[in-house]
Amino acid sequence: LQLEESGGGLVQPGGSLGLACTASGVSLDYYAIGWFRQAPGRGRELVSCFSDGNTHYSLNSRFTASVHKAWNTAYLQLNSLNPEDTSIYYCAARAGSGNICREGGMDHWGQGTQVTVSS
């Protein structure tokens, strides 16, 4: 399984961005998808854990995860962004389902995409 991320960029405070994580090699049906982020000088934190069509964990209500099965692509919609959301965002996959997304337990990682919130 390979994960390729896209959709990061520069956005003004209060704006929105959509991130995509396209998988190849194996169907995402068999995986829980975790979205993580890492800000400069800080550790990596879990943003969302999604599997079986459900969000099992979300850092806050401004971020919404989903999966498009036919496209084998996971999405993270980021709304009402503020400068504290500036980070590199990573998608990751772990075989199985449920609330199983842990930084040390993911099987596959995307390369990360930079999200910068600034006026």
MIZATI-796407 format. One record per residue: residue number from 1; residue in three letters; y, x, z of N, C-alpha, C in turn. Coordinates in Angstrom, 2 decimals. Atoms other than C-alpha are relative to their C-alpha. Layout:
BEGIN
+-----+------+---------+---------+---------+---------+---------+---------+---------+---------+---------+
| seq | type |    n.yy |    n.xx |    n.zz |   ca.yy |   ca.xx |   ca.zz |    c.yy |    c.xx |    c.zz |
+-----+------+---------+---------+---------+---------+---------+---------+---------+---------+---------+
| NUM |  ALA |       Y |       X |       Z |       Y |       X |       Z |       Y |       X |       Z |
...
+-----+------+---------+---------+---------+---------+---------+---------+---------+---------+---------+
//
This chain:
BEGIN
+-----+------+---------+---------+---------+---------+---------+---------+---------+---------+---------+
| seq | type |    n.yy |    n.xx |    n.zz |   ca.yy |   ca.xx |   ca.zz |    c.yy |    c.xx |    c.zz |
+-----+------+---------+---------+---------+---------+---------+---------+---------+---------+---------+
|   1 |  LEU |   -1.19 |    0.84 |    0.00 |    0.00 |    0.00 |    0.00 |    1.24 |    0.88 |    0.00 |
|   2 |  GLN |   -1.28 |   -0.69 |    0.05 |    3.41 |    1.29 |   -0.99 |    1.12 |   -1.02 |    0.12 |
|   3 |  LEU |   -1.12 |    0.88 |   -0.23 |    6.69 |   -0.24 |    0.09 |    1.26 |    0.63 |   -0.57 |
|   4 |  GLU |   -1.25 |   -0.49 |    0.57 |    9.93 |    0.11 |   -1.82 |    1.13 |   -0.95 |    0.37 |
|   5 |  GLU |   -1.10 |    0.81 |   -0.48 |   13.18 |   -1.11 |   -0.33 |    1.17 |    0.03 |   -0.96 |
|   6 |  SER |   -1.23 |    0.07 |    0.78 |   16.36 |   -2.21 |   -2.01 |    0.96 |   -0.96 |    0.67 |
|   7 |  GLY |   -0.97 |    0.99 |   -0.44 |   19.55 |   -4.10 |   -1.31 |    1.02 |    0.46 |    1.01 |
|   8 |  GLY |   -1.00 |   -0.47 |   -0.95 |   21.48 |   -1.95 |    1.13 |    1.33 |    0.25 |   -0.69 |
|   9 |  GLY |   -1.30 |   -0.29 |    0.55 |   25.11 |   -1.07 |    0.68 |    1.10 |   -0.12 |    1.01 |
|  10 |  LEU |   -1.19 |    0.12 |   -0.83 |   28.63 |   -1.38 |    2.01 |    0.46 |   -1.46 |    0.00 |
|  11 |  VAL |   -0.45 |    1.39 |   -0.12 |   29.82 |   -4.74 |    3.31 |    1.08 |   -0.07 |    1.06 |
|  12 |  GLN |   -1.07 |    0.17 |   -0.98 |   32.89 |   -5.90 |    5.18 |   -0.49 |   -0.77 |    1.21 |
|  13 |  PRO |    0.37 |    0.79 |   -1.19 |   32.65 |   -7.26 |    8.72 |    0.04 |   -1.49 |   -0.30 |
|  14 |  GLY |    0.12 |    1.43 |    0.27 |   31.57 |  -10.88 |    8.64 |   -0.78 |   -0.32 |   -1.26 |
|  15 |  GLY |    0.70 |    0.21 |    1.25 |   29.77 |  -10.40 |    5.34 |   -1.52 |   -0.07 |    0.17 |
|  16 |  SER |    1.46 |    0.14 |    0.01 |   26.11 |  -10.74 |    4.36 |   -0.61 |    0.97 |   -1.00 |
|  17 |  LEU |    0.79 |   -0.81 |    0.92 |   23.46 |   -8.62 |    2.69 |   -1.43 |   -0.50 |    0.04 |
|  18 |  GLY |    1.42 |    0.29 |    0.05 |   19.93 |   -9.28 |    1.54 |   -0.76 |    1.26 |   -0.33 |
|  19 |  LEU |    0.86 |   -1.15 |    0.25 |   17.33 |   -6.54 |    1.78 |   -1.34 |   -0.48 |   -0.54 |
|  20 |  ALA |    1.32 |    0.32 |    0.55 |   14.10 |   -6.56 |   -0.20 |   -0.94 |    1.16 |    0.22 |
|  21 |  CYS |    1.06 |   -0.98 |   -0.21 |   10.84 |   -4.74 |    0.39 |   -1.17 |   -0.41 |   -0.89 |
|  22 |  THR |    1.04 |    0.34 |    0.96 |    8.48 |   -4.82 |   -2.59 |   -1.24 |    0.84 |    0.24 |
|  23 |  ALA |    1.26 |   -0.68 |   -0.28 |    4.86 |   -3.98 |   -1.96 |   -0.83 |    0.13 |   -1.27 |
|  24 |  SER |    0.93 |   -0.19 |    1.11 |    2.39 |   -2.56 |   -4.44 |   -1.30 |    0.56 |    0.55 |
|  25 |  GLY |    1.29 |   -0.53 |   -0.40 |   -1.28 |   -1.88 |   -4.11 |   -0.88 |   -0.98 |    0.75 |
|  26 |  VAL |    0.75 |    0.97 |   -0.81 |   -2.27 |   -4.58 |   -1.65 |    0.89 |   -1.22 |    0.24 |
|  27 |  SER |   -0.78 |    1.20 |   -0.28 |   -1.22 |   -8.16 |   -1.01 |    0.57 |    0.02 |    1.42 |
|  28 |  LEU |   -0.62 |    0.09 |   -1.32 |    1.21 |   -8.64 |    1.85 |   -0.61 |   -1.12 |    0.85 |
|  29 |  ASP |    0.66 |    1.07 |   -0.76 |   -0.90 |  -11.65 |    2.88 |   -0.78 |    0.54 |    1.20 |
|  30 |  TYR |    0.86 |   -0.57 |   -1.03 |   -2.96 |   -9.29 |    5.00 |    0.76 |    0.83 |    1.03 |
|  31 |  TYR |   -0.82 |   -0.87 |   -0.84 |   -0.06 |   -7.65 |    6.81 |    1.08 |   -0.76 |    0.74 |
|  32 |  ALA |   -1.23 |    0.38 |   -0.67 |    2.58 |   -8.26 |    9.39 |    1.10 |    0.94 |   -0.49 |
|  33 |  ILE |   -1.12 |   -0.78 |    0.50 |    5.96 |   -7.11 |    8.14 |    1.04 |    0.18 |    1.11 |
|  34 |  GLY |   -1.02 |   -0.32 |   -0.98 |    8.29 |   -5.38 |   10.55 |    1.22 |    0.58 |   -0.69 |
|  35 |  TRP |   -1.25 |   -0.61 |    0.41 |   11.91 |   -4.63 |    9.86 |    0.57 |    0.74 |    1.21 |
|  36 |  PHE |   -0.55 |   -0.85 |   -1.04 |   13.38 |   -1.79 |   11.90 |    1.35 |    0.54 |   -0.48 |
|  37 |  ARG |   -1.23 |   -0.67 |    0.40 |   16.75 |   -0.11 |   11.98 |    0.25 |    1.17 |    0.93 |
|  38 |  GLN |   -0.33 |   -1.18 |   -0.78 |   18.06 |    3.21 |   13.16 |    1.44 |    0.39 |   -0.30 |
|  39 |  ALA |   -1.40 |   -0.40 |    0.12 |   21.72 |    3.93 |   13.77 |    0.11 |    1.49 |    0.31 |
|  40 |  PRO |   -0.18 |   -1.44 |   -0.27 |   23.07 |    7.49 |   13.88 |   -0.04 |    0.31 |    1.49 |
|  41 |  GLY |    0.08 |   -0.43 |   -1.39 |   22.13 |    9.18 |   17.13 |   -0.79 |   -0.92 |    0.92 |
|  42 |  ARG |    0.75 |    0.96 |   -0.82 |   19.94 |    6.30 |   18.28 |   -1.45 |   -0.09 |   -0.47 |
|  43 |  GLY |    1.40 |    0.19 |    0.36 |   16.28 |    5.45 |   18.30 |   -0.18 |   -1.17 |   -0.95 |
|  44 |  ARG |    0.30 |    1.09 |    0.93 |   14.61 |    3.09 |   15.89 |   -0.33 |   -1.26 |    0.81 |
|  45 |  GLU |    0.25 |    1.24 |   -0.72 |   14.61 |   -0.54 |   17.01 |   -0.54 |   -1.06 |   -0.94 |
|  46 |  LEU |    0.59 |    1.10 |    0.76 |   12.67 |   -3.57 |   15.86 |    1.04 |   -1.09 |   -0.22 |
|  47 |  VAL |   -0.94 |    1.06 |    0.36 |   14.75 |   -6.16 |   14.04 |   -0.74 |   -1.33 |   -0.18 |
|  48 |  SER |    0.73 |    1.23 |    0.28 |   12.10 |   -8.67 |   12.98 |   -1.47 |    0.32 |   -0.20 |
|  49 |  CYS |    1.43 |   -0.09 |    0.26 |    8.35 |   -9.21 |   12.88 |   -0.44 |   -1.32 |   -0.61 |
|  50 |  PHE |    0.31 |    1.19 |    0.77 |    7.02 |  -11.66 |   10.32 |   -1.43 |    0.08 |   -0.52 |
|  51 |  SER |    1.33 |    0.07 |    0.59 |    3.49 |  -12.72 |    9.40 |   -0.46 |   -1.45 |   -0.05 |
|  52 |  ASP |    0.57 |    1.35 |    0.12 |    1.54 |  -15.81 |    8.33 |    1.07 |   -1.06 |   -0.16 |
|  53 |  GLY |   -1.05 |    0.98 |    0.24 |    4.76 |  -17.48 |    7.26 |    0.89 |   -0.27 |    1.19 |
|  54 |  ASN |   -0.77 |    0.23 |   -1.22 |    6.27 |  -17.21 |   10.73 |    0.73 |    1.24 |    0.46 |
|  55 |  THR |   -0.72 |   -1.09 |   -0.65 |    8.89 |  -15.11 |   12.45 |   -0.45 |    0.07 |    1.45 |
|  56 |  HIS |    0.53 |   -0.15 |   -1.36 |    7.28 |  -13.80 |   15.62 |    0.99 |    0.69 |    0.91 |
|  57 |  TYR |   -1.05 |   -0.65 |   -0.78 |   10.25 |  -11.75 |   16.71 |    1.22 |    0.14 |   -0.88 |
|  58 |  SER |   -1.25 |   -0.26 |    0.69 |   13.90 |  -11.58 |   15.72 |    1.00 |    0.54 |    1.02 |
|  59 |  LEU |   -0.97 |   -0.62 |   -0.89 |   16.54 |   -9.35 |   17.26 |    1.12 |   -0.98 |    0.33 |
|  60 |  ASN |   -1.03 |    1.02 |   -0.23 |   19.10 |  -12.13 |   16.84 |   -0.07 |   -1.05 |   -1.10 |
|  61 |  SER |    0.06 |    1.14 |    0.93 |   19.75 |  -15.36 |   14.97 |    0.74 |    0.27 |   -1.30 |
|  62 |  ARG |   -0.75 |   -0.31 |    1.22 |   21.92 |  -13.66 |   12.34 |   -0.91 |    0.58 |   -1.09 |
|  63 |  PHE |    0.92 |   -0.65 |    0.94 |   18.90 |  -12.02 |   10.70 |   -1.21 |   -0.89 |   -0.24 |
|  64 |  THR |    1.11 |    0.88 |    0.35 |   16.24 |  -13.98 |    8.84 |   -0.97 |    0.72 |   -0.93 |
|  65 |  ALA |    1.04 |   -0.63 |    0.80 |   12.97 |  -12.61 |    7.51 |   -0.80 |   -1.05 |   -0.77 |
|  66 |  SER |    0.85 |    0.88 |    0.79 |   10.79 |  -14.11 |    4.81 |   -0.88 |    0.85 |   -0.90 |
|  67 |  VAL |    0.87 |   -0.68 |    0.97 |    8.04 |  -13.22 |    2.34 |   -0.21 |   -0.94 |   -1.18 |
|  68 |  HIS |    0.31 |    0.75 |    1.22 |    7.68 |  -14.36 |   -1.26 |   -1.37 |    0.48 |   -0.46 |
|  69 |  LYS |    1.37 |   -0.45 |    0.26 |    3.94 |  -14.27 |   -1.80 |   -0.22 |    0.37 |   -1.46 |
|  70 |  ALA |    0.26 |   -0.25 |    1.42 |    3.94 |  -14.48 |   -5.59 |    0.61 |    1.32 |   -0.47 |
|  71 |  TRP |   -0.65 |   -1.25 |    0.37 |    6.32 |  -11.55 |   -5.83 |   -0.43 |    1.16 |    0.88 |
|  72 |  ASN |    0.46 |   -1.02 |   -0.95 |    4.62 |   -9.66 |   -2.98 |    1.17 |    0.80 |    0.57 |
|  73 |  THR |   -1.24 |   -0.60 |   -0.45 |    8.05 |   -8.99 |   -1.58 |    0.46 |   -0.65 |    1.31 |
|  74 |  ALA |   -0.58 |    0.46 |   -1.26 |    9.47 |   -9.26 |    1.92 |    1.52 |    0.12 |   -0.08 |
|  75 |  TYR |   -1.46 |    0.02 |    0.01 |   13.12 |  -10.06 |    2.54 |    0.54 |   -0.03 |    1.42 |
|  76 |  LEU |   -0.74 |    0.13 |   -1.25 |   15.58 |   -9.64 |    5.37 |    1.44 |   -0.36 |   -0.35 |
|  77 |  GLN |   -1.36 |    0.45 |    0.24 |   18.78 |  -11.64 |    5.17 |    0.85 |    0.32 |    1.22 |
|  78 |  LEU |   -0.90 |   -0.41 |   -1.09 |   21.60 |  -10.19 |    7.27 |    1.32 |   -0.75 |   -0.17 |
|  79 |  ASN |   -1.22 |    0.79 |    0.05 |   24.50 |  -12.53 |    8.05 |    0.96 |    0.39 |    1.12 |
|  80 |  SER |   -1.05 |   -0.24 |   -1.02 |   27.76 |  -12.24 |   10.00 |   -0.07 |    1.43 |    0.52 |
|  81 |  LEU |    0.17 |   -1.41 |   -0.38 |   27.47 |   -8.48 |    9.98 |    1.23 |    0.55 |    0.70 |
|  82 |  ASN |   -1.09 |   -0.69 |   -0.68 |   29.56 |   -6.33 |   12.28 |   -0.28 |    1.50 |   -0.04 |
|  83 |  PRO |    0.19 |   -1.46 |    0.12 |   30.08 |   -2.56 |   12.43 |   -1.17 |    0.54 |    0.81 |
|  84 |  GLU |    1.13 |   -0.46 |   -0.82 |   27.41 |   -2.24 |   15.15 |   -1.34 |   -0.19 |   -0.72 |
|  85 |  ASP |    1.21 |    0.17 |    0.79 |   24.86 |   -3.32 |   12.55 |   -0.21 |    1.13 |   -1.00 |
|  86 |  THR |    0.13 |   -1.13 |    0.90 |   25.46 |   -0.15 |   10.56 |   -1.20 |    0.84 |    0.40 |
|  87 |  SER |    1.25 |   -0.70 |   -0.28 |   22.07 |    1.54 |   10.32 |   -0.73 |    0.25 |   -1.31 |
|  88 |  ILE |    1.00 |   -0.03 |    1.05 |   19.30 |    2.63 |    8.04 |   -1.04 |   -1.06 |    0.37 |
|  89 |  TYR |    0.98 |    1.06 |   -0.23 |   16.99 |   -0.38 |    7.72 |   -1.29 |    0.35 |   -0.73 |
|  90 |  TYR |    1.31 |   -0.31 |    0.52 |   13.28 |    0.15 |    7.19 |   -0.90 |   -1.24 |    0.04 |
|  91 |  CYS |    1.09 |    0.95 |   -0.11 |   10.49 |   -2.22 |    6.31 |   -1.29 |    0.78 |    0.24 |
|  92 |  ALA |    1.29 |   -0.63 |   -0.32 |    6.99 |   -1.47 |    7.53 |   -1.06 |   -1.09 |    0.04 |
|  93 |  ALA |    1.09 |    0.96 |    0.03 |    3.61 |   -3.14 |    7.31 |   -1.13 |    0.48 |    0.91 |
|  94 |  ARG |    1.17 |   -0.28 |   -0.84 |    0.72 |   -3.35 |    9.74 |   -1.06 |   -1.03 |   -0.32 |
|  95 |  ALA |    1.09 |    0.92 |    0.32 |   -2.64 |   -4.85 |    8.85 |   -0.25 |   -0.94 |    1.18 |
|  96 |  GLY |    0.21 |    0.98 |   -1.04 |   -3.18 |   -8.06 |   10.76 |    1.09 |   -1.05 |    0.00 |
|  97 |  SER |   -1.00 |    1.07 |   -0.08 |   -1.04 |  -10.96 |   11.91 |    0.45 |   -0.17 |    1.43 |
|  98 |  GLY |   -0.55 |    0.24 |   -1.33 |    1.02 |  -12.14 |   14.84 |    1.13 |    0.95 |    0.32 |
|  99 |  ASN |   -1.11 |   -0.83 |   -0.45 |    3.65 |  -10.35 |   16.86 |   -0.50 |    1.41 |    0.32 |
| 100 |  ILE |    0.67 |   -1.29 |   -0.15 |    2.14 |   -6.91 |   16.30 |    0.84 |    1.17 |   -0.51 |
| 101 |  CYS |   -0.84 |   -1.06 |    0.56 |    5.08 |   -4.93 |   14.97 |    0.49 |    0.92 |    1.10 |
| 102 |  ARG |   -0.42 |   -1.03 |   -0.94 |    5.54 |   -1.75 |   16.97 |    0.29 |    1.25 |   -0.79 |
| 103 |  GLU |   -0.37 |   -1.17 |    0.77 |    7.24 |    1.39 |   15.76 |   -1.19 |    0.96 |   -0.16 |
| 104 |  GLY |    1.10 |   -0.95 |    0.05 |    4.23 |    3.52 |   16.61 |   -1.29 |   -0.54 |   -0.59 |
| 105 |  GLY |    1.24 |    0.61 |    0.44 |    1.70 |    1.06 |   15.25 |   -0.02 |   -0.46 |   -1.44 |
| 106 |  MET |   -0.06 |    0.46 |    1.37 |    2.80 |    0.38 |   11.69 |   -0.80 |    0.93 |   -0.91 |
| 107 |  ASP |    0.87 |   -0.77 |    0.88 |    0.50 |    1.48 |    8.90 |    0.75 |    0.61 |   -1.18 |
| 108 |  HIS |   -0.71 |   -0.45 |    1.20 |    2.99 |    1.86 |    6.06 |    1.49 |   -0.22 |    0.20 |
| 109 |  TRP |   -1.45 |    0.07 |   -0.13 |    6.73 |    2.47 |    5.85 |    0.68 |    0.10 |   -1.36 |
| 110 |  GLY |   -0.87 |   -0.19 |    1.14 |    9.39 |    2.05 |    3.22 |    0.90 |    1.21 |    0.24 |
| 111 |  GLN |   -0.82 |   -1.20 |   -0.07 |   11.88 |    4.80 |    2.54 |    1.30 |   -0.23 |    0.75 |
| 112 |  GLY |   -1.24 |    0.31 |   -0.70 |   14.76 |    3.01 |    4.25 |    1.14 |   -0.25 |   -0.97 |
| 113 |  THR |   -1.19 |    0.27 |    0.80 |   18.01 |    1.64 |    2.92 |    1.20 |   -0.08 |    0.93 |
| 114 |  GLN |   -1.18 |   -0.09 |   -0.85 |   21.49 |    2.26 |    4.30 |    0.81 |   -1.29 |   -0.10 |
| 115 |  VAL |   -0.92 |    1.12 |   -0.10 |   23.57 |   -0.67 |    5.47 |    1.22 |    0.48 |    0.78 |
| 116 |  THR |   -1.23 |   -0.42 |   -0.64 |   27.18 |    0.14 |    6.29 |    0.96 |   -1.18 |    0.05 |
| 117 |  VAL |   -0.93 |    1.11 |   -0.19 |   29.53 |   -2.46 |    7.74 |    1.34 |    0.58 |    0.40 |
| 118 |  SER |   -1.30 |   -0.62 |   -0.23 |   33.13 |   -1.40 |    7.48 |    1.05 |   -0.68 |   -0.86 |
| 119 |  SER |   -1.12 |    0.53 |    0.78 |   36.51 |   -2.66 |    6.38 |    0.70 |    1.12 |   -0.76 |
+-----+------+---------+---------+---------+---------+---------+---------+---------+---------+---------+
//
